[in-house]
Amino acid sequence: MNKYHNEPIVIDGIRFQSKREANRWQELKLLQRAGEIDNLQRQVPFVICPQCKTRTGKNQPARKYVADFVYTDKFGRLVVEDSKGVRTDTYKLKKALMLWLYGIEIKEV
């Protein structure tokens, strides 16, 4: 168990960080089979700060937000979802950057 008290779980041979995330995956798979959503993916990375160099020439790695789930809804819109229990300051910053950089509002479930 980690500091946020979520319990990792394996479903369909896939390791999820929490039961909440695993349950949502199963719901989304059903929605995809029913034709309500399409192109379901999990753990999709979005670059929110590209790799760069400091003034001293040291490489700083790219910073990413990794979405729990990404799919297309029945109207053809891209949906980015995060199974959130705890909204940390880091997550809030990444959520704001996703909106600013990509115009994507993260759907929290």
N, C-alpha and C positions, 0 to 999 in steps of 0.2 A: 504494500500500500504506500502511496506517496503522500506528500505533504497536504494535498487537497482531498485526501481520503477517497479518491476514485480507485476502483479495482480494475486492473487490466483483465480482459477477457478475450478468448479466441472463439471466433464464429466463422464457419466455412473456411477454416485454415488461415484466417486473417486475424492478426492481433490488434485489438482496439484498446485505446487508453482507458475507456470506461464502459460501463454497461449502457449508459445513456447513448454514447456514440454507436455502440453495437446495435442497440435497438433501432436507432435512427437509420442505420445502414439497411437493416431488414425492411423497414417501412419504405425506404426509397427504392429498394429492389422491387418490392411489390408494385409501387407506383410506376416504375419503368415497365414492368411486365404488362400492366394495365394500359400502357400508352399515355399516361398522364405526364411523364417526364421522359427525357431522352439523354443519351451521352453521359450517363452517370459515371463519375470518377471520384476517387478518394485520394486524400493527401496530395493535393495539387499545389505546387509552390508558385508564389507570385513574388517577383523581386520588388522590394520597396525601397532599397538603397543599393545602387550598383557598386561593384568593386571599385576601389579608388586607392590612391596613395596619399600618405600623410606628407607634410612638408619635409620630413626627414627621409622620405622615399620608402617608408615601410608600407607594405600592402595591407589594406583593410579589406576583409572579405565582404562579398555582397551580403546584404541582410534580406531575409525573406519572411513572408507570412505564408504558412502552409495551411490551406483550407482543408477542413475535414472532408467536405463534399462539394462537388461542383457538378451542375447538370443544367440542361435546357428545359424550361417549362413548356407547357403545351402551346404557349404563344410565341415560342422561339426566343425567349429572354434567358440570358445567362443568370443562374442563381448560384451564389456562393454561400455555403452554410458552415456554421461552426457549432458543435455541440458543447455548449458552455455551462459550466457549473459555477466557476469562479472567474470574474472579470478582473484580471490583474491590470495594473497600470501599463505594463508592456503590451498586453492585448488591446487595451483601449487606444494606445498610440498606433499600433498596427492597423486597427480598424479605421482610424481616422486617415491614415496614409492610404489605405485601399480606396477610400472614397475620394480623396484628393487626387491621387495619381491615376486611378482607373475609372472613377465614377461608379464604383461598386459598393453598394451597401451590403454588408455581411448580415445574413439572416441568422439569428441566434435561436437555437432550438434546445 
